[in-house]
Amino acid sequence: MRQRLCSKVGCSREAVSTLTYDYTDQMAAVGPLGPEGDPHAHDLCAIHTDRLSVPKGWLVVRHETLQL
């Protein structure tokens, strides 16, 4: 499996999460890397995942992975 890179312009770090938007509900969801090839999803590195900001009034849902 090939390494997936962060979608942010100019970033070449390895992606660790996937971001999707729901414009109708004004919500952004961030979680583990999703299936490859979804044109509506954006892969992010750890730095850009932590720095994520959304428009005022939007909700951010962060789906964390269970680590044992």
VEXDREN-2710 file (C-alpha; in Angstrom, 1 decimal):
% VEXDREN-2710
k/r/px/py/pz
1/MET/0.0/0.0/0.0
2/ARG/1.4/3.4/-1.0
3/GLN/1.8/6.2/1.5
4/ARG/-1.0/8.8/1.4
5/LEU/0.1/12.5/1.7
6/CYS/-1.6/15.5/3.3
7/SER/-4.0/17.3/1.0
8/LYS/-2.8/20.8/2.1
9/VAL/-1.0/22.7/-0.6
10/GLY/2.8/22.5/-0.1
11/CYS/2.6/19.8/2.6
12/SER/4.4/16.5/1.9
13/ARG/3.8/14.9/5.3
14/GLU/2.2/11.5/5.6
15/ALA/-1.6/11.7/6.1
16/VAL/-3.0/10.4/9.4
17/SER/-6.6/11.4/9.2
18/THR/-9.4/12.2/6.8
19/LEU/-11.6/15.3/6.8
20/THR/-15.1/15.5/5.3
21/TYR/-17.5/18.4/5.3
22/ASP/-21.3/18.4/5.6
23/TYR/-22.3/21.9/4.2
24/THR/-26.0/21.4/4.9
25/ASP/-25.4/20.8/8.7
26/GLN/-22.4/23.1/8.9
27/MET/-20.2/20.3/10.2
28/ALA/-16.7/19.0/9.6
29/ALA/-15.8/15.5/10.6
30/VAL/-12.2/14.3/11.2
31/GLY/-11.3/10.7/11.8
32/PRO/-9.0/7.8/10.8
33/LEU/-7.9/7.6/7.2
34/GLY/-10.9/6.8/5.1
35/PRO/-11.1/4.7/1.9
36/GLU/-8.8/6.1/-0.8
37/GLY/-10.3/7.7/-3.8
38/ASP/-13.2/9.7/-2.2
39/PRO/-13.2/13.0/-4.1
40/HIS/-15.1/14.7/-1.3
41/ALA/-12.6/13.8/1.5
42/HIS/-9.3/15.4/2.3
43/ASP/-6.4/13.6/3.9
44/LEU/-4.5/15.5/6.6
45/CYS/-1.2/15.1/8.4
46/ALA/-1.0/15.3/12.2
47/ILE/-0.1/19.0/12.2
48/HIS/-2.9/20.0/9.9
49/THR/-5.3/17.8/11.8
50/ASP/-4.5/19.6/15.0
51/ARG/-4.6/23.0/13.4
52/LEU/-8.0/22.5/11.8
53/SER/-10.3/25.4/11.9
54/VAL/-13.8/25.8/10.5
55/PRO/-16.1/28.8/9.8
56/LYS/-17.7/30.5/12.8
57/GLY/-20.9/28.6/13.8
58/TRP/-19.7/25.3/12.4
59/LEU/-19.3/22.1/14.5
60/VAL/-16.2/19.9/14.4
61/VAL/-16.6/16.2/15.2
62/ARG/-13.4/14.4/15.9
63/HIS/-13.6/10.6/15.7
64/GLU/-10.7/9.2/17.7
65/THR/-9.3/5.7/17.3
66/LEU/-9.2/3.4/20.2
67/GLN/-5.6/2.6/21.3
68/LEU/-5.0/-0.5/23.4
END
